[in-house]
Amino acid sequence: MKNLKPILRILFSATLIGACTPEQDENRLVGLLESDRIELTAETSEPIINRMVVEGESVVAGQALIQQDATRAETRIEEANAILQQTLARQDELIRGPRREQILAAEASVRGAEKELSFRQTDLARAEEVFTRQLASPDVRDRAVVARDTAQANVESLQAGLDEVLTGTTAEELRQAAAAVRQAEARLQSVRIDLARHTTYAHVDSVVDTLLFEIGERPQPGQPIAILMSGQQAYARVYVPESIRVLVSPGTQARVYVDGLSEPLSGRVRWIATEAAFTPYFALTERDRGRLSFAAKIDVLDADTRLPDGVPVEVELLLGSSND
């Protein structure tokens, strides 16, 4: 019997080793809890005047997070609104056409110019008669001719102005006025958008990870001012060995073992990469070394609260299961 004990011990050890072969344990994967990072950037260089949230706070889509000074943008809105009102008034004026007072004034100007022309014509006739009798120099007659021609041109100019007033607004002028109104409206809308962007909002339900600027600081346009961790729940990022890749697809069920929790949580494969990579250092086990693997995201389905990012997990894939 004493000779049998070493043999039994060896057989038992061999049985354990056989039960834990890599082929039977390939669906047990290690990884970390993660969330998709969202960087919110500043669109203006105005100073920050209010932070409406704190780091670690859960926020919903559309919630205001950070407010920058909007005094300059509000001034531009007043300017754009004044330009719009001016163009609208001009458009109304063209649509209404000339006032009666404008018509009377144009007619009076024409009559005054015609009388001036009549006087210059009479003066030229006298100059011609005096010149014919050789009682005046040619300069006198030439000056009279120039004065008559100037009076004639003035009558024609004022008559054209009267005709324009009587004709009213042309179609081309109305189109120009309408285009000017649209341009002013677009400018006003643009500055309103600029004003709205002085406040930074959450685009999705998420958790505030980091606020990068304090009140009074002035970020540069395009510079990140807040980092959010998106989603209602963190997911597990693991690396699927190449040997079982064909058995895993979005919808495959899983059990997620989280450090610190006594019971596993239900999970489901959300996404798996189509291109292979080498397993990263934190996921390496003896059987994984030198193997190609495929990154995968495992949604955690039944956690009562949001799990923290960065916690190690172990995922057991339930191969062959899916709820697509």
C-alpha positions as CSV (number, residue, x, y, z in Angstrom):
1,M,0.0,0.0,0.0
2,K,2.9,2.4,0.8
3,N,4.1,1.9,-2.8
4,L,0.7,2.8,-4.2
5,K,0.5,6.3,-2.5
6,P,3.1,8.0,-4.8
7,I,1.4,6.5,-7.8
8,L,-2.0,7.7,-6.8
9,R,-0.6,11.1,-6.0
10,I,0.8,11.3,-9.5
11,L,-2.4,10.1,-11.1
12,F,-4.4,12.7,-9.2
13,S,-2.1,15.5,-10.2
14,A,-2.3,14.5,-13.8
15,T,-6.1,14.5,-13.6
16,L,-6.1,18.1,-12.3
17,I,-3.7,19.2,-15.0
18,G,-5.8,17.6,-17.6
19,A,-9.0,19.2,-16.3
20,C,-7.4,22.7,-16.5
21,T,-5.9,22.5,-20.0
22,P,-5.9,25.7,-22.0
23,E,-8.3,24.2,-24.5
24,Q,-11.0,23.8,-21.9
25,D,-10.3,27.2,-20.2
26,E,-10.0,29.4,-23.3
27,N,-13.4,31.1,-22.7
28,R,-12.1,32.6,-19.4
29,L,-10.7,36.0,-20.3
30,V,-9.2,38.7,-18.1
31,G,-9.6,42.5,-18.7
32,L,-10.6,45.8,-17.2
33,L,-13.8,47.8,-16.7
34,E,-13.8,50.8,-19.1
35,S,-16.0,53.6,-20.4
36,D,-15.8,55.5,-23.7
37,R,-14.1,58.9,-23.1
38,I,-15.7,62.0,-24.4
39,E,-13.6,65.2,-24.6
40,L,-15.5,68.4,-24.6
41,T,-13.6,71.3,-26.1
42,A,-13.9,75.1,-25.8
43,E,-15.1,77.0,-28.8
44,T,-14.2,80.4,-27.5
45,S,-11.4,82.0,-25.5
46,E,-13.6,83.8,-23.0
47,P,-12.9,83.1,-19.3
48,I,-14.9,80.5,-17.4
49,I,-17.5,82.1,-15.0
50,N,-19.3,79.0,-13.7
51,R,-18.9,75.3,-13.3
52,M,-22.4,73.7,-12.8
53,V,-21.2,70.2,-12.0
54,V,-18.4,68.5,-9.9
55,E,-16.1,65.7,-10.9
56,G,-17.7,62.3,-10.4
57,E,-21.3,63.6,-10.9
58,S,-23.7,61.8,-13.2
59,V,-25.2,64.0,-15.9
60,V,-27.8,63.5,-18.5
61,A,-27.8,64.5,-22.2
62,G,-28.4,68.3,-22.6
63,Q,-27.3,69.2,-19.1
64,A,-25.2,72.4,-18.8
65,L,-21.7,71.8,-17.4
66,I,-19.5,74.8,-17.9
67,Q,-20.3,78.5,-18.7
68,Q,-18.0,81.0,-20.2
69,D,-18.3,84.8,-20.2
70,A,-20.8,85.8,-23.0
71,T,-20.7,89.6,-22.8
72,R,-18.9,90.0,-26.1
73,A,-21.3,87.6,-27.9
74,E,-24.3,89.4,-26.5
75,T,-23.0,92.7,-27.9
76,R,-22.6,91.1,-31.3
77,I,-26.2,89.9,-31.1
78,E,-27.4,93.5,-30.5
79,E,-25.4,94.7,-33.5
80,A,-26.6,92.0,-35.8
81,N,-30.2,92.6,-34.7
82,A,-29.9,96.3,-35.4
83,I,-28.6,95.6,-38.9
84,L,-31.5,93.2,-39.5
85,Q,-34.0,95.9,-38.5
86,Q,-32.3,98.4,-40.8
87,T,-32.5,96.1,-43.8
88,L,-36.2,95.2,-43.0
89,A,-37.0,98.9,-42.9
90,R,-35.3,99.5,-46.2
91,Q,-37.2,96.6,-47.8
92,D,-40.5,98.0,-46.5
93,E,-39.7,101.3,-47.9
94,L,-39.0,99.8,-51.4
95,I,-42.2,97.8,-51.2
96,R,-44.3,100.8,-50.3
97,G,-42.8,102.9,-53.1
98,P,-42.1,106.7,-53.2
99,R,-44.1,109.0,-50.9
100,R,-46.3,111.8,-52.3
101,E,-43.9,114.4,-50.8
102,Q,-41.0,112.9,-52.8
103,I,-43.0,113.1,-56.0
104,L,-44.0,116.8,-55.4
105,A,-40.4,117.7,-54.5
106,A,-39.1,116.0,-57.7
107,E,-41.7,117.9,-59.8
108,A,-40.8,121.2,-58.2
109,S,-37.1,120.6,-59.0
110,V,-37.9,119.9,-62.6
111,R,-40.0,123.1,-62.9
112,G,-37.2,125.1,-61.3
113,A,-34.7,123.7,-63.8
114,E,-36.9,124.4,-66.8
115,K,-37.2,128.0,-65.7
116,E,-33.5,128.2,-65.4
117,L,-33.1,126.8,-68.9
118,S,-35.6,129.3,-70.3
119,F,-33.6,132.1,-68.7
120,R,-30.3,130.8,-70.1
121,Q,-31.8,130.5,-73.6
122,T,-33.0,134.1,-73.5
123,D,-29.6,135.2,-72.2
124,L,-27.9,133.3,-75.0
125,A,-30.2,135.0,-77.6
126,R,-29.2,138.5,-76.3
127,A,-25.5,137.5,-76.4
128,E,-25.9,136.3,-80.0
129,E,-27.5,139.6,-81.0
130,V,-24.8,141.7,-79.3
131,F,-22.1,139.6,-80.9
132,T,-23.7,140.0,-84.3
133,R,-23.6,143.8,-84.0
134,Q,-19.9,143.4,-82.9
135,L,-20.6,145.0,-79.6
136,A,-19.3,142.1,-77.5
137,S,-16.4,139.7,-77.7
138,P,-16.8,135.9,-78.6
139,D,-16.2,135.0,-74.9
140,V,-19.5,136.5,-73.9
141,R,-21.3,134.4,-76.4
142,D,-19.4,131.2,-75.4
143,R,-20.1,131.7,-71.7
144,A,-23.8,132.0,-72.6
145,V,-23.7,128.8,-74.6
146,V,-22.1,126.9,-71.8
147,A,-24.7,128.2,-69.3
148,R,-27.5,127.2,-71.6
149,D,-26.1,123.7,-72.1
150,T,-25.6,123.2,-68.3
151,A,-29.2,124.2,-67.6
152,Q,-30.3,121.8,-70.3
153,A,-28.4,118.9,-68.8
154,N,-29.8,119.8,-65.3
155,V,-33.3,119.6,-66.6
156,E,-32.7,116.2,-68.2
157,S,-31.2,114.9,-65.0
158,L,-34.0,116.1,-62.8
159,Q,-36.6,114.8,-65.3
160,A,-35.0,111.3,-65.2
161,G,-35.2,111.4,-61.4
162,L,-38.9,112.4,-61.5
163,D,-39.5,109.5,-63.9
164,E,-37.8,107.1,-61.6
165,V,-39.9,108.3,-58.6
166,L,-43.1,108.0,-60.7
167,T,-42.2,104.5,-61.9
168,G,-41.6,103.2,-58.4
169,T,-39.4,100.3,-57.2
170,T,-38.0,97.9,-59.7
171,A,-38.0,94.1,-59.4
172,E,-34.2,94.1,-59.2
173,E,-34.3,96.5,-56.2
174,L,-36.8,94.3,-54.4
175,R,-34.6,91.2,-54.9
176,Q,-31.6,93.0,-53.6
177,A,-33.5,94.1,-50.5
178,A,-34.8,90.6,-49.9
179,A,-31.2,89.2,-50.2
180,A,-30.0,91.8,-47.8
181,V,-32.6,90.8,-45.3
182,R,-31.7,87.1,-45.6
183,Q,-28.0,87.9,-45.1
184,A,-28.8,89.9,-41.9
185,E,-31.0,87.1,-40.6
186,A,-28.2,84.5,-41.2
187,R,-25.7,86.8,-39.5
188,L,-28.0,87.1,-36.5
189,Q,-28.4,83.3,-36.3
190,S,-24.7,82.8,-36.5
191,V,-24.0,85.0,-33.5
192,R,-26.8,83.3,-31.6
193,I,-25.0,80.0,-32.2
194,D,-21.8,81.5,-31.0
195,L,-23.6,82.7,-27.8
196,A,-25.0,79.3,-27.2
197,R,-21.6,77.7,-27.5
198,H,-20.3,79.8,-24.5
199,T,-22.1,77.1,-22.4
200,T,-20.8,73.5,-22.7
201,Y,-23.4,70.8,-22.5
202,A,-23.3,67.0,-22.1
203,H,-24.2,65.3,-25.3
204,V,-25.1,61.9,-23.8
205,D,-25.8,60.4,-20.3
206,S,-22.4,60.1,-18.7
207,V,-20.2,60.7,-15.6
208,V,-18.0,63.7,-15.2
209,D,-14.5,62.4,-15.0
210,T,-12.3,65.6,-15.1
211,L,-12.9,69.3,-15.2
212,L,-9.7,70.8,-16.6
213,F,-10.1,74.5,-15.9
214,E,-11.0,76.5,-12.8
215,I,-13.3,79.5,-12.7
216,G,-11.5,82.6,-14.1
217,E,-9.2,80.6,-16.3
218,R,-9.3,81.2,-20.1
219,P,-9.1,78.1,-22.3
220,Q,-8.1,78.4,-26.0
221,P,-10.5,77.4,-28.7
222,G,-10.2,73.7,-29.4
223,Q,-8.7,73.0,-26.0
224,P,-10.4,70.2,-23.9
225,I,-12.2,71.7,-20.9
226,A,-14.0,68.6,-19.6
227,I,-13.7,64.8,-19.9
228,L,-16.8,62.6,-19.5
229,M,-17.2,58.8,-19.2
230,S,-20.2,58.0,-21.4
231,G,-22.9,55.4,-20.8
232,Q,-25.0,54.3,-17.9
233,Q,-22.6,51.5,-17.1
234,A,-19.0,50.7,-17.7
235,Y,-18.2,47.7,-20.0
236,A,-15.5,45.0,-19.7
237,R,-12.7,45.2,-22.3
238,V,-11.2,41.8,-22.8
239,Y,-9.1,40.1,-25.5
240,V,-10.5,37.0,-27.3
241,P,-8.0,34.3,-28.3
242,E,-7.8,33.6,-32.0
243,S,-8.6,30.0,-31.4
244,I,-12.2,30.8,-30.3
245,R,-12.8,33.9,-32.4
246,V,-15.2,32.2,-34.8
247,L,-17.4,31.2,-31.8
248,V,-17.8,34.8,-30.5
249,S,-20.0,37.4,-32.1
250,P,-22.1,40.4,-30.9
251,G,-24.8,39.0,-28.7
252,T,-22.8,36.2,-27.2
253,Q,-23.7,35.8,-23.5
254,A,-21.1,36.0,-20.7
255,R,-20.6,36.0,-17.0
256,V,-18.6,38.9,-15.6
257,Y,-16.6,38.4,-12.4
258,V,-15.7,41.7,-10.9
259,D,-13.1,42.1,-8.2
260,G,-14.9,42.9,-5.0
261,L,-18.2,41.4,-5.9
262,S,-19.1,37.9,-4.6
263,E,-21.4,36.9,-7.4
264,P,-20.9,37.2,-11.2
265,L,-22.9,39.6,-13.3
266,S,-24.6,38.9,-16.6
267,G,-22.9,40.2,-19.7
268,R,-23.3,40.3,-23.4
269,V,-20.7,40.9,-26.2
270,R,-21.4,44.3,-27.7
271,W,-18.5,44.5,-30.2
272,I,-15.5,42.4,-31.2
273,A,-12.7,43.7,-33.4
274,T,-12.2,42.4,-37.0
275,E,-8.5,42.8,-36.9
276,A,-6.2,40.8,-34.6
277,A,-3.6,42.3,-32.2
278,F,-1.2,40.8,-29.7
279,T,-2.7,40.4,-26.2
280,P,-1.6,43.4,-24.0
281,Y,0.5,42.8,-21.0
282,F,-2.2,43.1,-18.4
283,A,-4.2,40.3,-20.0
284,L,-1.3,37.9,-20.5
285,T,-1.5,34.5,-18.9
286,E,0.9,31.6,-19.6
287,R,-1.4,30.2,-22.3
288,D,-1.9,33.6,-23.9
289,R,1.7,34.5,-24.5
290,G,2.6,34.9,-28.1
291,R,-1.0,34.5,-29.3
292,L,-3.0,36.8,-31.5
293,S,-6.3,38.0,-29.9
294,F,-9.2,40.3,-30.8
295,A,-10.4,43.1,-28.6
296,A,-14.0,42.9,-27.4
297,K,-16.4,44.9,-25.3
298,I,-18.7,43.1,-22.9
299,D,-21.8,45.0,-21.7
300,V,-22.5,44.5,-18.0
301,L,-26.3,44.0,-17.8
302,D,-27.5,43.6,-14.2
303,A,-25.3,45.7,-12.0
304,D,-27.3,47.8,-9.4
305,T,-25.0,50.8,-9.6
306,R,-22.4,52.1,-12.1
307,L,-19.2,50.1,-11.7
308,P,-15.9,52.1,-11.5
309,D,-13.5,52.2,-14.4
310,G,-10.2,50.4,-14.1
311,V,-11.3,47.5,-11.9
312,P,-10.0,44.1,-13.1
313,V,-12.5,41.6,-14.3
314,E,-12.7,38.1,-15.5
315,V,-15.2,37.2,-18.2
316,E,-16.5,33.7,-18.9
317,L,-17.9,33.5,-22.4
318,L,-20.9,31.2,-22.8
319,L,-20.0,30.0,-26.2
320,G,-22.9,29.1,-28.5
321,S,-25.3,31.4,-26.7
322,S,-26.9,34.5,-28.2
323,N,-30.0,36.6,-27.8
324,D,-29.9,38.5,-31.2
